[in-house]
Amino acid sequence: MLALVVAAALVPTSAMAMASAEMYSTKGYFYGRFEARIQFAPGDGVVSSFFLWKEGSEATGAYWAELDYEKVNADCHMQLNNIYGNPKTQHQQSPTLGFNLCGGYHDYRIEWTPTYIAWVVDGKEIRRDTGANATGYAQNASAGMTFHFNVWPGNSSFGGNINNTTLPVRQYISWVQYSSYDNGNFNVQWREEFQSSGVPAGWAVGNWTSPYNLSTHNTQNVAFVNGIAVLSLTADNAAGSAGTPPVDDAAATGSGGSPGSGGITSVGGSGSGGVTASGGVAGTGAGGVSTTGGRGAGGMAASGGASGLGGDVPKGGSGAGGTPASGGAPSLGGMTEPGSSANPGGATGSGGKTVTGGSGGSSSTGEVTGSGGITPSSATTATGGGPGEDTPGNQAGCSCSTLKPMSSFGPVLLVSFVGFSLSRLRRKKF
């Protein structure tokens, strides 16, 4: 490996036929769930990756710690690496995922805990290491590990034989998320969705030589477009120009997001309904707002009415009528809105609002009974090779986130239904 590093230092930049890219977090994290939603770069000889790296692993006498997802070769297959030790030892697996990882976004997760390391793709665990494979990291990577993403040219020994005519190729990252680990539980700490046009706080881009000395990471080959981080592998004289990235359909439709519990539930008062919203964070993916909602369980039943049995019952009410008034001319109704018992089959409340992300929420007691509220459910799942990682000082490495007012004919009871809205909060913290 030292010979390769020296060789890299001696090769002038002008001799590099290609410009590659790397992006990494500037802070390391100890134990937790490391997630990203990625579409890997296609092409024979193109190595496209998401990995965790203990900074300084490449130093002489250091304990190497590295966990990888690497796309390799023309068939876009995945290689998983657990590389650790002093000297380092590579533990490699190549699972069959059953989809084209270069043809769409998928969730990739690495879970690192005191007792196991697991790779999870789209919510399905595909590898778990325990025993010495896990305890080595617990004992020797206490300073934490950093997120890394890169794309670079391989060769016949790893990644395949690249052909410049296939360039440019790109790796797309929709979001990255970190959850800390505490006594068997994972708690979301931050989520990066790349909404700015520049490098986000807490991240940096590489500018060093890639493995095999076939490219140099060029900062112009890392761009942020339409909420997607784009890493490009290009000809050396054609860096940049990322173009428009493919849309992450899961983000657009609102599937996915962070695990959530609770939500906001309106409770109390009289009436047999309110607004019920089911959902919260649904399925897996990058989030967004889903408007599937829940089913209105009722509404508000008005009592009273003009000297009769009816009263003015808003949509979805129980339709039980009001209190017969004494005196006056009896009446059979008053006004009954669709959905009361006098007019069954009225409108069923639809909607509610399913919001991606967030955890927990609060319950509030109000004047209007609501059976539900916004209740997040589900969770985002994602998971996490080749020569050593391509990190600063390690050029030999591999890359091993309306109610209308009720007016009737007589006394009036005015009930206000207080709506609520929940704004999506994107938490970014390093």
Protein Blocks (a to p, Z undefined) as FASTA:
>chain_A
ZZmmmmmmmpcfklpmbdcdddddfbdceeiaddddddddedehiacddddddehklpgh
iacdddddddedjkopacddddedjddddddddddehiafklbccdddddddfkbccdde
ehiafbdcehjllmmmmmmmmnopadddddddddfknopacdfklpccddddfbdcdddd
eehiacdfbdcehlafbdcehiacdfbdcehhlaccdfklpcceehiacdddddfklggj
lbjadddfklmnopacjddehijddeejedjebjddeeijehjdebdjdfkbpadfbbad
deedehianopcdehiaonopaddeejjddfkbpadehiaklghiacdeedjddeejeed
dddddfbdceebjddehjdddddebdcdddehiambcckbacdddddedddddddddddd
ddddddddZZ
